[in-house]
Amino acid sequence: MSTRFDDLARQASALSREEKVRLVRALIEDIDDSSDGPEEEVARLWVQEARRRFDEYLRGEVQAIPAEEVMAEARSRLK
């Protein structure tokens, strides 16, 4: 990898968790702005939905369910 990337990665690792989240969101938005096809639009919408759900989780509006429980419920519904 380039020295420039290594420098940026080192600087990013020194950021607080909140700053890292803001940086990731800014980078994703920058990438999203350059998309131009239906696949990219679907991906953008899924990222937007994931952000909405994650923000709800961070605000304590929803609780996470362990993957084991989700899979067990799915299996029982498929039987």
CYANA upper distance limits for C-alpha pairs under 8 A (distance plus 0.5 A):
  1 MET  CA      5 PHE  CA      7.06
  1 MET  CA      6 ASP  CA      7.46
  2 SER  CA      6 ASP  CA      6.79
  3 THR  CA      7 ASP  CA      6.59
  4 ARG  CA      8 LEU  CA      6.75
  5 PHE  CA      9 ALA  CA      6.53
  6 ASP  CA     10 ARG  CA      6.59
  7 ASP  CA     11 GLN  CA      6.71
  8 LEU  CA     12 ALA  CA      6.50
  9 ALA  CA     13 SER  CA      6.66
 10 ARG  CA     14 ALA  CA      7.24
 11 GLN  CA     15 LEU  CA      7.49
 12 ALA  CA     20 LYS  CA      7.32
 13 SER  CA     20 LYS  CA      8.46
 15 LEU  CA     19 GLU  CA      6.21
 15 LEU  CA     20 LYS  CA      6.45
 16 SER  CA     20 LYS  CA      6.67
 17 ARG  CA     21 VAL  CA      6.78
 18 GLU  CA     22 ARG  CA      6.79
 19 GLU  CA     23 LEU  CA      6.59
 20 LYS  CA     24 VAL  CA      6.62
 21 VAL  CA     25 ARG  CA      6.66
 22 ARG  CA     26 ALA  CA      6.64
 23 LEU  CA     27 LEU  CA      6.69
 24 VAL  CA     28 ILE  CA      6.61
 25 ARG  CA     29 GLU  CA      6.56
 26 ALA  CA     30 ASP  CA      6.64
 27 LEU  CA     31 ILE  CA      6.74
 28 ILE  CA     32 ASP  CA      6.45
 29 GLU  CA     33 ASP  CA      6.56
 30 ASP  CA     34 SER  CA      7.35
 31 ILE  CA     35 SER  CA      7.36
 32 ASP  CA     40 GLU  CA      7.98
 32 ASP  CA     44 ARG  CA      6.77
 35 SER  CA     40 GLU  CA      6.09
 35 SER  CA     41 GLU  CA      7.80
 36 ASP  CA     40 GLU  CA      7.03
 36 ASP  CA     41 GLU  CA      7.98
 37 GLY  CA     41 GLU  CA      6.80
 38 PRO  CA     42 VAL  CA      6.72
 39 GLU  CA     43 ALA  CA      6.67
 40 GLU  CA     44 ARG  CA      6.46
 41 GLU  CA     45 LEU  CA      6.67
 42 VAL  CA     46 TRP  CA      6.74
 43 ALA  CA     47 VAL  CA      6.69
 44 ARG  CA     48 GLN  CA      6.67
 45 LEU  CA     49 GLU  CA      6.67
 46 TRP  CA     50 ALA  CA      6.52
 47 VAL  CA     51 ARG  CA      6.61
 48 GLN  CA     52 ARG  CA      6.76
 49 GLU  CA     53 ARG  CA      6.69
 50 ALA  CA     54 PHE  CA      6.50
 51 ARG  CA     55 ASP  CA      6.47
 52 ARG  CA     56 GLU  CA      6.78
 53 ARG  CA     57 TYR  CA      6.77
 54 PHE  CA     58 LEU  CA      6.68
 55 ASP  CA     59 ARG  CA      6.66
 56 GLU  CA     60 GLY  CA      6.80
 56 GLU  CA     61 GLU  CA      5.68
 56 GLU  CA     62 VAL  CA      6.59
 57 TYR  CA     61 GLU  CA      6.28
 57 TYR  CA     62 VAL  CA      5.60
 57 TYR  CA     63 GLN  CA      6.79
 57 TYR  CA     64 ALA  CA      7.91
 65 ILE  CA     69 GLU  CA      7.23
 65 ILE  CA     70 VAL  CA      7.30
 66 PRO  CA     70 VAL  CA      7.07
 67 ALA  CA     71 MET  CA      6.57
 68 GLU  CA     72 ALA  CA      6.57
 69 GLU  CA     73 GLU  CA      6.63
 70 VAL  CA     74 ALA  CA      6.68
 71 MET  CA     75 ARG  CA      6.57
 72 ALA  CA     76 SER  CA      6.69
 73 GLU  CA     77 ARG  CA      6.78
 74 ALA  CA     78 LEU  CA      6.82
 75 ARG  CA     79 LYS  CA      7.02
